[in-house]
Structure formats: C-alpha cells, structure tokens
C-alpha cells in the first residue's frame, strides 16, 4: 500500500527561498526607520502552523530587491533546474 501523506511531505520538504526586508542592525538615534533594513533571501523547507520557519538557514543580504530576487531565482534554477513558479 502506498502512503497517502507521502506526497504531502515530499512537497513540504522542497527547498524554498523567502525574499523580504529585514533589520540588519537597530535603528540609531536620528535615523529614518528604513536605515537598518536590507533585502534578505532566506532558504527554508516549510513553515509551522505558528509561522516559524522549518529549516531556516542563514540569510544572504542584498542592497536592493532586484538583486535579491535574481539571487533567489538563480538558487532555484541551480537546485531544481527550470522555472518552478
């Protein structure tokens, strides 16, 4: 017999890349709120029901969103080959 939940776990175990703005340092006195933010690409395997990442790895930081998305897409192609939208 096949396991009906096997395909669910296989899909959940695929590596994904999250692109978001993250604080890399606290905002200093007199700075604008966005001064301590950079775009981060974080690879992860999934999320728990409370929203925390499963297998969250160390993020890679970029100065702008375009470079962050390009890096995430390149990692996706390197890992899985082809476009997996």
C-alpha positions in Angstrom: 0.0 0.0 0.0 1.1 3.5 -0.7 1.2 6.2 1.9 -1.3 8.9 1.1 0.5 11.5 3.0 3.9 10.8 1.4 3.3 13.2 -1.5 2.3 15.9 1.0 5.5 15.6 2.9 7.6 15.4 -0.3 6.0 18.7 -1.4 6.6 20.3 2.0 10.3 19.2 2.0 11.1 21.2 -1.1 13.6 24.0 -0.5 12.1 27.5 -0.9 13.6 31.0 -0.8 11.9 33.8 1.0 12.7 37.4 -0.1 11.9 40.1 2.5 13.2 43.3 4.2 15.0 42.5 7.4 16.6 44.6 10.1 20.4 44.0 10.0 21.0 46.4 12.8 19.0 48.5 15.2 18.0 52.0 14.0 20.2 54.6 15.6 19.0 57.9 17.1 18.1 60.4 14.3 18.0 57.8 11.5 14.9 57.0 9.4 13.1 53.7 10.2 14.4 52.1 6.9 18.1 52.9 7.7 18.7 49.5 9.3 16.9 47.4 6.7 18.3 45.3 3.8 16.7 42.8 1.5 17.4 39.2 2.7 17.0 35.9 0.9 16.4 33.0 3.4 16.2 29.4 2.2 13.8 27.3 4.2 11.9 24.0 4.0 8.5 25.0 5.3 6.5 26.7 8.0 5.0 25.6 11.2 1.3 26.5 12.0 2.6 29.4 14.2 4.5 30.8 11.2 8.1 30.0 12.2 10.4 28.6 9.6 11.3 24.9 9.4 14.9 24.5 8.4 15.5 28.3 8.2 19.1 28.9 7.1 21.4 31.9 7.3 20.0 34.8 5.1 22.0 36.4 2.4 21.7 40.2 2.3 21.4 42.5 -0.8 21.2 46.3 -1.3 18.0 46.2 -3.4 15.1 43.9 -4.2 16.1 43.3 -7.8 19.4 41.6 -6.8 17.6 39.7 -4.0 15.0 38.2 -6.5 17.7 37.5 -9.0 19.7 35.5 -6.4 16.7 33.6 -5.2 15.7 32.7 -8.8 19.3 31.6 -9.6 19.4 29.4 -6.5 16.1 27.9 -7.5 17.4 27.1 -11.0 20.6 25.7 -9.6 18.8 23.4 -7.2 15.8 22.3 -9.3 16.6 23.3 -12.8 14.0 25.1 -14.9 11.4 27.6 -13.8 9.1 26.4 -10.9 6.6 29.2 -10.4 
